Amino acid sequence: MAAQENCVSLTRAAKRRAALRNAEDQPPTEKRVALRELPNLPKVVVSKNPSLKSELQKPKGKAKTKVEKPLLPTSAKNDDVEGKVDVDAKSDDPQMCGPNVSDIYKYLHNMEVDPKRRPLPDYMEKVQKDIDANMRGILVNWLVEVAEEYKLVPDTLYLTISYIDRFLSLNVLNKQRLQLLGVSSMLIASKYEQISPRNVADFCSIRDITYTKDEVVKMEADVLKALKFELGNPTIKTFLRRFTRVAQEDYKASNLQLEFVIYYLAELSLLDYACVKFLPSLVAASVVFLALFIIRPKRHPWSSTLQQSTGYKPPDIKECVLLIHDLYLSRRGGSLQAVREKYKQHKFKCVTTMPSSPEIPVSYFEDT
């Protein structure tokens, strides 16, 4: 019996040694490299088989060596004023769409002035009978809290407010149904913008909500019908993506404080019905102007590059800048605290607490 056990042990040991020898004879398995890491590698090994490697390196026919070109030309020019090179055209970031940036923003501007995608600037006076600007502000303030609680992307909030204003421009609404309009509009915007949108049950479970699923779905259908399913209109956030980048050029690096001040001012503008009459691109340009003034009050906030990229001169945005400045100083909408509390957090660098001069020099609004 003992002899048999020794034979089995020797057989097993022999098998292990044979397996180890076979493993040593095999070429080492190459580690799989993530795509994002490839640019950082000095050389990507195709194969360690010498014959295959030499075969791949043999020139075939008269084929020329392919020269890799950058994704975006660094000296591309566009049709902007005086043929100047656009700041995004100089970028190597493919997401900035450098060569096409002028055409893209020209298209977005044409969309934002389309009457089908614009609310009436005076719909409270001409259309609504039971709703006023104060009620709208309270609704927007509440929706900011909902968006923060559900961690919705900013684009969802901006689209929600756009849908509300456009719907109220076309339909008389009872004040008891105003919150229902807000919930249904945010549901639509969530489906449009979010990767994983919230469902009807989520919005019906929000605190202070007393509406049923059927009521929310019915209002959702009414909003879609009123907007004729035109849901992709550009918002303030759409234009801020570019304007913020241009504003940061003076810093020679990304400046988070500036970015947060810009987004804080932009969300403050959503609260005030008086901002409805301004185009989203004009509001975006105004908040950039004001943010630069708040951070550097002794330096003129507008540059030729910003004027070229936004398409607005200082006199064009003066009214909107002064209005949003009043919001920032709580001269307007002081009772609406959701946006102020949101940007008081450390993750937004507490930009709510930044001081600002009570007056903007008149010279800053002169045509340059």
C-alpha positions as CSV (number, residue, x, y, z in Angstrom):
1,M,0.0,0.0,0.0
2,A,2.8,2.4,0.9
3,A,4.5,1.5,-2.4
4,Q,1.4,2.5,-4.3
5,E,1.1,5.8,-2.5
6,N,4.8,6.6,-3.3
7,C,4.1,5.8,-7.0
8,V,1.1,8.1,-7.1
9,S,3.1,10.9,-5.4
10,L,6.0,10.5,-7.9
11,T,3.5,10.5,-10.8
12,R,1.9,13.7,-9.6
13,A,5.3,15.4,-9.1
14,A,6.3,14.4,-12.6
15,K,3.2,15.9,-14.0
16,R,3.8,19.2,-12.2
17,R,7.4,19.3,-13.5
18,A,6.2,18.7,-17.0
19,A,3.6,21.4,-16.7
20,L,6.2,23.9,-15.5
21,R,8.5,23.0,-18.4
22,N,5.7,23.6,-20.9
23,A,4.8,26.9,-19.3
24,E,8.4,28.1,-19.6
25,D,8.5,27.2,-23.3
26,Q,5.3,29.3,-24.0
27,P,5.7,33.0,-24.8
28,P,4.7,35.2,-21.9
29,T,1.1,36.4,-22.0
30,E,1.0,40.1,-22.8
31,K,-0.9,42.4,-20.5
32,R,-3.9,44.0,-22.0
33,V,-3.6,47.7,-22.1
34,A,-6.6,50.1,-21.6
35,L,-7.2,52.3,-24.6
36,R,-6.8,55.5,-22.6
37,E,-3.3,54.4,-21.6
38,L,-2.0,53.7,-25.2
39,P,-0.8,57.3,-25.9
40,N,1.4,57.2,-22.9
41,L,3.2,54.0,-24.0
42,P,6.6,54.5,-25.8
43,K,5.9,51.5,-28.0
44,V,3.1,48.9,-28.3
45,V,4.4,45.4,-28.9
46,V,2.4,43.6,-31.5
47,S,3.9,40.1,-31.1
48,K,7.0,38.4,-29.6
49,N,7.0,35.8,-32.4
50,P,10.2,36.8,-34.3
51,S,9.0,35.4,-37.7
52,L,5.6,37.1,-37.4
53,K,7.2,40.4,-36.3
54,S,9.7,40.4,-39.3
55,E,6.8,39.5,-41.6
56,L,4.8,42.5,-40.4
57,Q,7.7,44.8,-40.8
58,K,8.3,43.9,-44.5
59,P,7.3,46.7,-46.9
60,K,4.7,45.7,-49.3
61,G,4.9,47.1,-52.8
62,K,5.3,50.9,-53.0
63,A,3.1,51.7,-50.1
64,K,4.1,55.0,-48.4
65,T,4.4,55.4,-44.7
66,K,1.3,56.9,-43.2
67,V,1.9,60.2,-41.4
68,E,-0.3,60.7,-38.3
69,K,-2.1,64.0,-38.3
70,P,-3.5,65.8,-35.3
71,L,-7.2,65.5,-34.8
72,L,-7.6,69.2,-35.1
73,P,-5.4,71.7,-37.0
74,T,-3.9,74.1,-34.5
75,S,-3.9,77.0,-37.0
76,A,-7.4,76.6,-38.5
77,K,-9.3,79.8,-39.2
78,N,-13.0,80.4,-39.2
79,D,-15.3,83.1,-40.5
80,D,-15.3,85.2,-37.3
81,V,-14.8,89.0,-37.3
82,E,-11.7,90.2,-39.1
83,G,-10.6,86.6,-39.8
84,K,-9.2,86.2,-36.3
85,V,-8.3,82.8,-35.1
86,D,-11.0,81.5,-32.7
87,V,-9.8,80.4,-29.3
88,D,-11.4,77.0,-29.8
89,A,-9.9,76.6,-33.2
90,K,-6.5,76.6,-31.6
91,S,-7.4,73.8,-29.3
92,D,-6.3,70.2,-29.7
93,D,-9.3,69.0,-27.8
94,P,-11.6,67.3,-30.3
95,Q,-14.6,68.0,-28.1
96,M,-14.2,71.7,-28.8
97,C,-14.9,71.2,-32.5
98,G,-12.3,73.9,-33.4
99,P,-12.7,74.0,-37.2
100,N,-16.5,74.0,-37.0
101,V,-17.1,76.1,-33.9
102,S,-18.4,79.2,-35.7
103,D,-20.9,77.2,-37.8
104,I,-22.1,75.3,-34.7
105,Y,-22.7,78.5,-32.7
106,K,-24.3,80.2,-35.6
107,Y,-26.7,77.3,-35.8
108,L,-27.4,77.4,-32.1
109,H,-28.0,81.2,-32.3
110,N,-30.5,80.6,-35.1
111,M,-32.3,78.0,-32.9
112,E,-32.5,80.3,-29.9
113,V,-34.2,83.1,-31.8
114,D,-36.7,80.7,-33.4
115,P,-40.2,81.8,-32.1
116,K,-41.2,78.1,-31.7
117,R,-38.4,77.6,-29.2
118,R,-38.7,81.0,-27.3
119,P,-41.1,82.0,-24.5
120,L,-43.0,85.2,-24.9
121,P,-41.1,88.0,-23.0
122,D,-44.3,89.2,-21.4
123,Y,-46.4,86.1,-21.1
124,M,-47.3,86.8,-17.5
125,E,-49.1,90.0,-18.5
126,K,-50.6,88.8,-21.8
127,V,-51.4,85.1,-21.2
128,Q,-51.6,84.2,-17.5
129,K,-54.4,85.4,-15.2
130,D,-53.8,83.4,-12.0
131,I,-50.0,83.2,-12.0
132,D,-47.5,86.0,-11.4
133,A,-43.7,86.4,-11.5
134,N,-43.4,85.7,-7.7
135,M,-45.1,82.3,-8.0
136,R,-42.8,81.4,-10.9
137,G,-39.8,82.3,-8.8
138,I,-41.0,80.1,-5.9
139,L,-41.5,77.2,-8.3
140,V,-38.0,77.6,-9.8
141,N,-36.5,77.9,-6.3
142,W,-38.2,74.6,-5.4
143,L,-37.1,72.9,-8.6
144,V,-33.4,73.8,-7.9
145,E,-33.8,71.9,-4.6
146,V,-35.3,68.9,-6.3
147,A,-32.5,68.8,-9.0
148,E,-29.9,69.0,-6.2
149,E,-31.6,66.3,-4.2
150,Y,-31.9,63.9,-7.2
151,K,-28.4,64.9,-8.4
152,L,-29.7,65.8,-11.9
153,V,-27.2,67.3,-14.4
154,P,-27.4,71.1,-14.8
155,D,-28.8,70.8,-18.3
156,T,-31.9,69.1,-17.0
157,L,-32.7,72.1,-14.7
158,Y,-32.1,74.7,-17.5
159,L,-34.3,72.7,-19.9
160,T,-37.0,72.3,-17.2
161,I,-37.3,76.1,-16.8
162,S,-37.3,76.6,-20.6
163,Y,-40.2,74.1,-21.0
164,I,-42.2,75.8,-18.2
165,D,-41.8,79.3,-19.7
166,R,-42.7,78.1,-23.2
167,F,-45.7,76.2,-21.9
168,L,-47.0,79.2,-19.9
169,S,-46.5,81.4,-23.0
170,L,-49.1,79.3,-24.8
171,N,-51.6,78.0,-22.2
172,V,-53.5,79.7,-19.3
173,L,-52.8,77.7,-16.1
174,N,-54.4,77.6,-12.7
175,K,-52.0,78.3,-9.9
176,Q,-53.0,75.0,-8.2
177,R,-51.5,73.2,-11.2
178,L,-48.2,75.2,-11.4
179,Q,-46.2,72.7,-9.3
180,L,-47.6,69.9,-11.4
181,L,-46.3,71.7,-14.5
182,G,-42.9,72.0,-12.9
183,V,-42.8,68.3,-12.0
184,S,-43.9,67.1,-15.5
185,S,-41.4,69.5,-17.2
186,M,-38.6,68.2,-15.1
187,L,-39.6,64.6,-15.9
188,I,-39.5,65.4,-19.6
189,A,-36.1,67.2,-19.3
190,S,-34.8,64.3,-17.3
191,K,-35.7,61.8,-20.0
192,Y,-34.0,64.1,-22.6
193,E,-30.8,64.8,-20.7
194,Q,-30.1,62.1,-18.1
195,I,-28.4,58.8,-18.9
196,S,-30.6,57.1,-16.3
197,P,-33.6,59.3,-16.1
198,R,-35.9,59.3,-13.1
199,N,-39.3,57.7,-13.5
200,V,-42.8,59.0,-12.8
201,A,-42.8,57.3,-9.4
202,D,-39.7,59.2,-8.3
203,F,-41.2,62.5,-9.1
204,C,-44.5,61.6,-7.4
205,S,-42.6,60.7,-4.2
206,I,-41.0,64.2,-3.8
207,R,-41.9,65.9,-0.6
208,D,-44.8,68.3,-0.8
209,I,-46.2,66.5,-3.9
210,T,-49.8,65.4,-3.8
211,Y,-50.2,64.5,-7.5
212,T,-50.9,61.0,-8.8
213,K,-49.0,59.2,-11.5
214,D,-51.9,59.7,-13.9
215,E,-51.9,63.4,-13.3
216,V,-48.2,63.8,-13.9
217,V,-48.4,61.6,-17.1
218,K,-51.4,63.6,-18.3
219,M,-49.6,66.9,-17.8
220,E,-46.4,65.5,-19.4
221,A,-48.5,64.7,-22.5
222,D,-50.0,68.3,-22.5
223,V,-46.5,69.8,-22.3
224,L,-45.2,67.7,-25.2
225,K,-48.2,68.6,-27.3
226,A,-47.9,72.3,-26.5
227,L,-44.2,72.3,-27.4
228,K,-44.8,70.2,-30.5
229,F,-42.0,67.9,-29.3
230,E,-39.4,70.7,-29.9
231,L,-37.4,69.8,-26.9
232,G,-33.8,70.4,-27.9
233,N,-33.5,74.2,-27.7
234,P,-30.2,75.7,-26.6
235,T,-30.1,77.0,-23.0
236,I,-27.8,79.3,-21.0
237,K,-25.7,76.3,-20.1
238,T,-25.3,75.4,-23.8
239,F,-23.5,78.7,-24.5
240,L,-21.6,78.8,-21.2
241,R,-19.6,75.7,-22.2
242,R,-17.8,77.8,-24.7
243,F,-17.9,81.3,-23.1
244,T,-16.5,79.9,-19.8
245,R,-13.6,78.4,-21.7
246,V,-12.8,81.7,-23.5
247,A,-13.0,83.6,-20.2
248,Q,-10.4,81.2,-18.6
249,E,-7.9,82.1,-21.4
250,D,-6.8,85.1,-19.4
251,Y,-5.9,82.8,-16.5
252,K,-3.8,80.5,-18.7
253,A,-5.3,77.6,-16.8
254,S,-8.6,76.3,-15.6
255,N,-9.9,78.4,-12.7
256,L,-12.6,76.5,-10.7
257,Q,-13.6,79.6,-8.7
258,L,-14.4,81.6,-11.9
259,E,-16.3,78.6,-13.3
260,F,-18.4,78.2,-10.1
261,V,-19.2,82.0,-10.0
262,I,-20.4,81.8,-13.6
263,Y,-22.6,78.9,-12.9
264,Y,-23.9,80.4,-9.7
265,L,-24.9,83.6,-11.5
266,A,-26.5,81.6,-14.3
267,E,-28.7,79.7,-11.9
268,L,-29.6,82.9,-10.1
269,S,-30.9,84.3,-13.5
270,L,-33.3,81.4,-13.7
271,L,-35.2,82.7,-10.6
272,D,-36.1,86.1,-12.1
273,Y,-38.9,86.4,-14.6
274,A,-37.3,89.6,-15.9
275,C,-34.5,87.5,-17.5
276,V,-37.0,85.6,-19.7
277,K,-36.9,88.3,-22.3
278,F,-33.2,87.9,-22.9
279,L,-31.7,85.3,-25.3
280,P,-29.9,82.4,-23.5
281,S,-26.6,83.5,-25.3
282,L,-27.0,87.1,-24.0
283,V,-27.6,85.8,-20.4
284,A,-24.5,83.6,-20.7
285,A,-22.4,86.5,-21.9
286,S,-23.7,88.6,-19.1
287,V,-22.9,86.2,-16.3
288,V,-19.3,85.8,-17.7
289,F,-18.9,89.6,-17.7
290,L,-20.2,89.9,-14.1
291,A,-18.2,86.9,-12.8
292,L,-15.0,88.4,-14.2
293,F,-15.9,91.8,-12.6
294,I,-16.6,90.1,-9.2
295,I,-13.3,88.4,-9.2
296,R,-11.2,91.3,-10.6
297,P,-13.2,94.5,-10.0
298,K,-10.4,96.8,-11.0
299,R,-9.8,95.2,-14.4
300,H,-12.1,95.7,-17.4
301,P,-14.0,92.4,-17.6
302,W,-14.5,92.3,-21.4
303,S,-11.9,91.6,-23.9
304,S,-11.8,91.5,-27.7
305,T,-11.6,87.7,-27.6
306,L,-14.8,87.5,-25.5
307,Q,-16.6,90.0,-27.7
308,Q,-15.6,88.0,-30.8
309,S,-16.6,84.7,-29.2
310,T,-19.9,85.8,-27.7
311,G,-20.9,88.2,-30.4
312,Y,-21.9,90.8,-27.8
313,K,-20.4,94.2,-27.0
314,P,-20.6,95.6,-23.4
315,P,-23.5,98.0,-24.2
316,D,-25.5,95.0,-25.5
317,I,-25.4,93.2,-22.2
318,K,-25.6,96.1,-19.8
319,E,-29.3,95.7,-18.8
320,C,-28.9,92.0,-18.1
321,V,-25.6,92.4,-16.2
322,L,-27.1,95.0,-13.9
323,L,-30.2,92.8,-13.3
324,I,-28.1,89.7,-12.4
325,H,-25.8,91.9,-10.3
326,D,-28.9,92.9,-8.2
327,L,-29.7,89.2,-7.8
328,Y,-26.2,88.5,-6.6
329,L,-26.4,91.3,-4.0
330,S,-29.9,90.1,-3.0
331,R,-31.5,93.4,-4.1
332,R,-33.8,91.1,-6.1
333,G,-35.1,87.7,-5.1
334,G,-33.6,87.8,-1.7
335,S,-36.2,85.4,-0.3
336,L,-35.3,82.7,-2.8
337,Q,-32.4,80.9,-1.1
338,A,-32.1,77.5,-2.9
339,V,-29.4,78.6,-5.4
340,R,-27.6,80.6,-2.7
341,E,-27.5,77.7,-0.3
342,K,-26.4,75.3,-3.1
343,Y,-23.3,77.4,-4.0
344,K,-22.5,78.0,-0.3
345,Q,-21.1,74.5,-0.2
346,H,-17.4,73.8,-0.1
347,K,-17.6,71.7,-3.3
348,F,-18.5,75.0,-5.1
349,K,-15.8,76.9,-3.2
350,C,-18.5,78.9,-1.2
351,V,-18.8,81.4,-4.1
352,T,-22.0,82.7,-2.6
353,T,-20.0,84.5,0.1
354,M,-17.7,86.3,-2.3
355,P,-18.1,90.1,-1.8
356,S,-18.8,92.3,-4.8
357,S,-18.7,96.1,-5.4
358,P,-22.2,97.5,-5.1
359,E,-21.7,99.4,-8.4
360,I,-20.2,98.5,-11.7
361,P,-18.3,101.4,-13.3
362,V,-20.1,103.0,-16.2
363,S,-16.9,103.0,-18.2
364,Y,-17.0,99.1,-18.3
365,F,-20.2,99.3,-20.5
366,E,-18.7,101.7,-23.1
367,D,-18.3,100.4,-26.6
368,T,-14.6,99.3,-27.0
